[in-house]
Amino acid sequence: MTEPRRTVVVKVGSSTVTTVTGEIDGVVVGQLSREVAGLARAGHHVVVVTSGAIACGWAALGRPGPRPSDPAVLQALSAVGQQRIMRAWQDGLGAEELLAGQVLLAPLDFGHRRQYLHARATLQHLWALGVLPVVNENDAVADEEIRFGDNDRLAALVAHLAGADLLVLLTDTPGLLSADPRFNSSGSLIEEVMEIDQRLMEVAGGPGSVGSGGMASKLAAARMASRSGVTTLIADGRRPGVLVAALDGVRGAGTVFRPSGERMPARKLWIAYALAADGLLVVDDGARRALVEDGRSLLPAGVVECRGHFDPDDAVEIAGADGAVFAKGLVRYSSARAAEWVGRRSDELPEELSSVAVHRDDLVVLA
């Protein structure tokens, strides 16, 4: 019986695709290219999301000392490193008689319907042509993405875009361990996770050493993918046969995260996880119930406080009276005019202001 075609997104982190000095690890790229080619030859649709451009760019310059942190410099480094990392994948996949197609994306591509459909069509046409898409962030021209988290969240968005069955996040550890391996060597592999809670986030620790992401970033991506209906596996990118093991569901191949709940639309996924919040709205208990239980829009009357500086259509977090954030959305007012709308009934608002603070179509309940 022929195995059904599946769509797999493989994200390769900087710590996997490059050495500690930022040079491309040709052995690892070659190994993963062979495995990706094997999946493609078996009839599966595969997308590679690769990191490493900034690390490669800094290594290419041969400058002494630690890598700079200035966003403008990082953009310049990504421009140098992107063609190097892409050439490595072209060479690796070319050895397997596969052609690589570069696709540069930014989170904004997932927030606008037309751009989203164009990006999805590009992936579909590349597959139809027998070309394997290799995706990276468009770091050289978009500063917001530099801070996005080592492409983990982008990979989760691509998994939604591609209609993926499986997202594989390859890193330099066997998966999520019960203790941070940088500080405690006794941690054991957590093989399966049904729900990502605060305890797991604490276990994940902080950023990694080579890329800008870390295990916490991967858990955030797994949570995104879970809400997209996609199974996620965090695994060791240097383990031979890791992609076949992931596809076959081999126990112990890494940490698997199961999908949960209803599949979230792409735009709401973008609002929830791809946009940085510029402010916070604190609401009363009645407004919270209306949002969480009834799926209604947030009205100004339910807002008791606003914090931060934001303009119309900026993303804001929404918290209850206890301070816990439970939702996020695009606000229709500016913080500069807070005195005119916070806590006001619709008939008390200035005529030019909307009667809705955050429309339900622009709002996502997070917890």
N, C-alpha and C positions, 0 to 999 in steps of 0.2 A: 504493500500500500504506500502510495506517495505521501511524504510528509507535507502537511499544509504549509504554504508560504507564510512566513512571519516577517514582521518589520522590526528591526533591531537598531537602536541608537547606541553607539559605543563612544563614550567620552573618555579620552586619554589625558590624564593630568600632566602638568609640567614635571612633577617628580618622577613620572614614569617615562616620558618621552625624552627627557634630557638628563644629563649627568649633574652632579652637584655643582659643577662649574658652569652649567648652562649650555654645554655643547650637546648637540643632538646625539642620542644613543641609537646608532644605526642598527645594533643587534636587536633591540627591543622593537623598533619600528619595523624591521624585517620580519620578526616573529609575528607581530600583530597583523602585518599585511598579509602574511600567509593564512592566518586564521580568518581574517575578514574575507579574503578571496575564497576560502573554502565555503563560507556561509553563502556568498554570492553565487558560487557555482552550484550550490544545492538549491538555488531558486529563491533564497530569502532576499528581502530588501534591507540594505545596510546603509547607515549614515555614520560617518566618523566625525565626532566633535573633538577637535584637537586644541590643546593649550600649548604653551611653550614659546610663543612668538617673542614676548618681552625678554624671557631668559636667554633665548638665542641671540636676540639683538644686542644685549649687554655683553654676552660672550664674544660676539663678532667684533665688538669695538676694542676688546682686550684691555679695558681700563682696570686699574687696581682698585681695591676697596669694595665695600658692599654696593649692591645695586641701588640706584637713586630711587626716591619715592615721589618726586614731583610729577603730578599727572601729565604735564606737557612733555616732560622728558620721556615718560613711559610711552606716550603716544609715538614719539619719534623712534624709540627702541622697537616698538611693535612693527613699525614700517620697515625697519631693517630686518627683523627676525621673521616676519611673516613669509616672505618669499623663501627663506631658508627652510622653515618647517614644512612648507608646502612642497618644496623640492624633495625633501626626505620622503614624504608620503608618495609623491609621484614615482620616485625611484623604487620604493618598496612595493607598491602596487603594480608598477610596470613590470617588475620581475615576475609577477604572477599573471601577466598579460591582461591587467586591468587598467583602465584609464581613470585617473582621479580628476574630479571637477571641483574647483574652489568655490565655496559659497560663503560670503561674509555677511553676517547678520548682526543686528542690534535688537535689544528688547523692544524698541519702538516698532519694529516690524511685526510684532505680535499684537500691538494695540490698535492698529488700524485695519479694518476688514480688507480693504483692497490690497494693502501690502502683505497681509497674511496670506491671502489667496494667491498672490504672485509668488511668494516664497514656496508655498506648497506645490504650486504648478511646476516650479523650477526643479524641485526634488523629483517629482513624478516624471518629468521629461528626461532628466538625467538617468533615472533607472531604465526608462524605455529605450534609451540610447546605449545602454550597457555601461554607463559611467557611474562610478562610485562617488557620491557627494562627500566632500571633506569640508566641514563647517568650522569656522572660527568667528569670534567676535570682531566687529569692525572697529578695533581699538584705535587705529591710527587717526580716525576722524571723530570719534564719539567719546567724550571724556566720561560720561556717566557709566559706560560699560567697563571702564578700567577698574571700577570699584565693585564690580558685579559678583565676584567670588569664584575666580578660577574656572569659569565656564560651566560650573556645575548646574547653576540655575538655567543658563542658556540651554544646556543639554536637555533639561526637563521640559523646557518650552519647545524645543525641537521634537522631542518625543510626542508631545501633543500635536504639533504641526504635522508630523509624519504619520500620525495614527499608529504609533508604535505599540507593539505587544510587550516589548522588553526594553528597559534602559539599563545599560551596564556602565557603571562608574568605576573606571580602573584607576587604582592608586598604588601606593607603595606599602600597603599593609594588607593582610589577608581578608580584611573586612572591618566591621565595627567590633572592637574588642571591649571587654567588660571593664578595662582600665586603660587610661592613656599610655601607650607604649613608650612615650618619651620620658615618662616619670615612673612607670610601674611596669616591670617586665612580666608580672604574673597574670596579666589579663588574658582571658580566653575568648575565642571567637563566639559572638552572638550570631547564631545561624539564621534565625528568623525573627522578624519584628512585625507585629500586627498593628501597633499604634506608636507614633513618635510623640513622647511626652517630655516634660521638662527634665526628668531624671536622665533620659537618654541624651538630651542635649548637653547636660553637665558632664556625662561620661565622654562625649565627643571632644571636649576641650576646645582649644583655639586654633588659629591658622597654622598651616603647614610651613615648612622651611623653604621650599623652592618656589612654589606657586603662591598665589594670593589667597587660595582657598585652604580648606582643611576638612576634617571629618564633620565639623558642624555645618559647613557649607554643603557637604554631601547629604547630610540628613535633611537639610532644608530642601534640596533638590528631590530627594526621595519622597518628601511630604507633598511637594508639588506634583510629582508624577503619580503618586497614589490618588490624589484628587482628580487626576486626568484619566484614571482607570488603567494605569500602566504599572506593571510589575517592575521593581528596581532591584538590581544586584550591585552591591559594593564589593569589589574583589581586587586581588593582587594582579596588576597588569603584567608582571614578569612571570607569572605562573604559566607554564606550557599548557595549551589546550583550554585556557580559561574561557574563551568564547563558546566553544562547543559545550563545555560543562555548564555554562550559564544557560544556554538554549535548552539543554537537556534537563535542566533542573537538578543537577547533581548536588546532593546534600554535602555541605561543607565547602562548596566552591567559593563561598563568600557569605555575606549577610544579605538575605532576601527580604524585601519589603513588599507586602501584598497591597493591591488596590483597595480602596475603601470608598464607599458611598457613590453618589451620582457623579458622572463625568462633568467637570466644570468647563463651561465655554472658554474659548481661548482668551477673549477679552477680559473676562473676570479673573482668569489665571494671571494675566498680565497686571491687572490692578492689584491683585492680592500679593504677588511675589516679585514682580519685575520693577515696580515703581517704588522709589524711595518716598517715604512720607515726609511732608513739609510741615505738618502740624498735627494737633490732637484736639478732638472734640470730646468733651465729657458730657454724657447725657443722663437723664433721670431714668428711673426704673420703668416708667411707662413707655418711654421711647425705646428702651432696650427690648422690652417685650414685643413692641410693634415691629422692630427690625428682625429679631430672632425667631419669634413664633409666628408672626403674621406675614413676613416678607414684604413689609411696607417701606416706603421712603422715609427718610429722616426729615422731620419738619423743624424749623427754627425754634418752635415752642418747647421742644424736648431737649434742647441744648442748654446746659447750665454754665458751661465755661469753654473757651477756646484758647489754645496755647500754640505758640510758634508763629511764624510769618508765612502766609500762603496767599495765593491769588486764585481767582476762579479757575476751575478745572485742574487744580493741583490735587495730589493725593493726600488724604489725611487719615489718621487712625481714629477709631471711635472707641471710647472706654466707658465703662459704667461708673457708678458712684464709688465703687471700691478701687478704681484706678486701673483695673485689668482691661487690656485691649481685647475686644471681641469682634471687631469689624474694621473694614477699611473701604474707602471710596473716594470718588472725585467730588470735591466740594464745589458748589455753585457761587459761593460768596468769597470775598477777600477778608483776611483777618483785620485789615485796616479799618473795615467798617463794622467790626464786631458789635459795637455798641448799638448799631441800628438793627441787628437781626438776632443776636443771641437771646433766647428766651421769649421772643416776640411771637404773638399770634399772627396768622396770615393777614388779618385786617389791620394790623399795626405796622406792617412792613411798608417801606417806601415803594411807590408804584413801579419803579424800575427794577426792583429786586424780585427774584423768583420766589414762589411760595414754598419751594422745596430746597432744603439745604444740601442733601445728598439724595439723588434719585435712586430708586431701587435697581434700575438697570446699570447704575454705576457703582453699586455697593456689593461687597462680599462679606458674608459672615464667616469669620475665621474660627470661632470656637463657641 
